Amino acid sequence: MSGGEVAGILVAVFWAILVSFLAVVLVRLAQTLRATTKLVADVTEQAVPLLADASATVRSAQTQLDKVDAIASDVQEVTSNASALSSTVASTFGGPLVKVAAFGYGVRQALGRRTAPEPEPEPARGRSSRRTVIVGRTVPSARGRKRERRNARGQKD
């Protein structure tokens, strides 16, 4: 055998090895493509029902939002009606009630002047005779406290 024949045989062997490696790679690539195709098919099978459920959920949410919008508009209408009713009642009864209260106050003052004045009780030691009445409670006035402090120190009013 000559050198050219040996070189030809070596090239043929390397060529055969290269082709076999390429065949193995192509077989593995085909397996990968089959697995990918199967995976895409499975995802599609699962995604379609999920998308249908999502679409139904969105439709249901839209229906609920429409109902809430209707309720909100009704509440707004009720609020405006209540405001109008409140202003009507205030204008209708407010003036006369103030007049009745003023009349009642005037009658009490007039009746109070007709009766004999009651003697004022002596203030308790250390307390002022001026008092302020707030919702049924008697509270000493702030001025009276200052007088009490001055008197306690021996100063004049």
C-alpha positions in Angstrom: 0.0 0.0 0.0 1.1 3.3 -0.9 1.0 6.5 1.2 -2.0 7.8 -0.9 -4.0 4.7 -0.2 -3.3 4.9 3.5 -4.3 8.5 3.6 -7.5 7.7 1.7 -8.4 5.0 4.2 -7.7 7.3 7.1 -9.9 10.0 5.6 -12.7 7.4 5.0 -12.5 6.2 8.6 -12.6 9.7 10.0 -15.4 10.5 7.6 -17.3 7.5 8.9 -16.7 8.5 12.5 -17.9 12.0 11.7 -21.0 10.8 10.0 -21.8 8.5 13.0 -21.4 11.4 15.4 -23.6 13.5 13.3 -26.2 10.7 13.2 -26.2 10.4 17.0 -26.6 14.2 17.3 -29.5 14.2 14.8 -31.2 11.3 16.7 -30.9 13.2 19.9 -32.1 16.4 18.3 -35.1 14.5 17.0 -35.9 13.1 20.5 -35.6 16.6 21.9 -38.0 18.0 19.2 -40.5 15.2 19.9 -40.3 16.0 23.7 -40.8 19.7 23.0 -43.7 19.0 20.7 -45.3 16.8 23.4 -44.7 19.5 26.0 -46.3 22.2 23.8 -49.3 20.0 23.2 -49.7 19.4 27.0 -49.4 23.0 27.8 -51.9 23.9 25.1 -54.3 21.3 26.5 -54.0 22.8 30.0 -53.9 26.4 28.9 -57.1 26.4 26.9 -59.4 25.5 29.8 -57.5 27.9 32.0 -58.0 30.7 29.5 -61.7 29.8 29.3 -62.0 29.9 33.1 -60.2 33.2 33.2 -62.5 34.6 30.6 -65.5 33.5 32.5 -64.1 35.0 35.7 -63.5 38.3 33.9 -67.0 38.4 32.6 -68.4 37.6 36.1 -66.2 40.4 37.6 -67.5 42.8 34.9 -71.1 41.9 35.8 -70.4 42.5 39.5 -68.7 45.8 38.7 -71.8 46.9 36.8 -74.0 46.0 39.8 -71.6 47.9 42.1 -71.8 50.9 39.8 -75.6 50.8 39.9 -75.5 50.6 43.7 -73.1 53.5 43.9 -75.3 55.7 41.7 -78.3 54.7 43.9 -76.4 55.6 47.0 -75.4 59.0 45.5 -79.1 59.6 44.6 -80.2 58.7 48.2 -77.5 61.0 49.6 -78.6 63.9 47.5 -82.2 63.2 48.5 -81.3 63.1 52.2 -79.4 66.3 51.9 -82.3 68.0 50.2 -84.7 66.6 52.9 -82.3 67.8 55.7 -82.2 71.3 54.3 -86.0 71.3 53.8 -86.6 70.2 57.4 -84.0 72.7 58.7 -85.6 75.6 56.8 -89.1 74.5 57.6 -88.8 73.8 61.3 -85.5 75.6 62.2 -86.9 79.1 62.3 -90.1 78.3 64.2 -88.2 76.1 66.7 -85.7 79.0 67.4 -88.6 81.3 67.9 -90.4 78.9 70.3 -87.2 78.5 72.3 -86.7 82.2 72.5 -90.3 82.7 73.5 -89.9 80.0 76.2 -86.7 81.7 77.5 -88.5 85.0 77.6 -91.4 83.6 79.5 -89.0 82.0 82.0 -87.2 85.3 82.5 -90.5 87.2 82.9 -91.8 84.6 85.4 -88.5 84.6 87.3 -88.7 88.4 87.8 -92.3 88.3 89.1 -91.5 85.9 91.9 -89.6 87.0 94.9 -85.8 86.6 94.4 -84.4 83.8 96.4 -81.4 84.7 98.7 -78.2 83.4 97.3 -76.5 80.8 99.4 -73.3 81.8 101.0 -70.3 80.5 99.1 -68.4 77.7 100.7 -65.1 78.7 102.3 -62.4 79.3 99.7 -64.8 79.1 96.7 -66.2 81.8 94.4 -69.9 82.5 94.2 -69.7 82.7 90.4 -70.4 79.3 88.7 -70.9 78.2 85.2 -73.5 75.5 84.5 -72.7 73.0 81.7 -75.3 70.3 81.0 -76.5 69.9 84.5 -73.0 70.3 86.2 -71.8 73.3 88.1 -68.2 74.3 87.3 -66.5 77.2 89.1 -65.5 80.1 86.9 -61.9 80.7 86.0 -62.1 84.3 87.5 -63.2 83.0 90.8 -60.2 80.7 91.0 -57.8 83.6 90.5 -59.6 85.5 93.3 -59.3 82.5 95.6 -55.6 82.3 95.0 -55.1 86.0 95.5 -57.2 85.9 98.7 -55.2 83.0 100.0 -52.0 85.0 99.5 -53.5 88.1 101.2 -53.9 90.2 98.0 -56.9 92.4 97.2 -59.5 91.6 94.5 
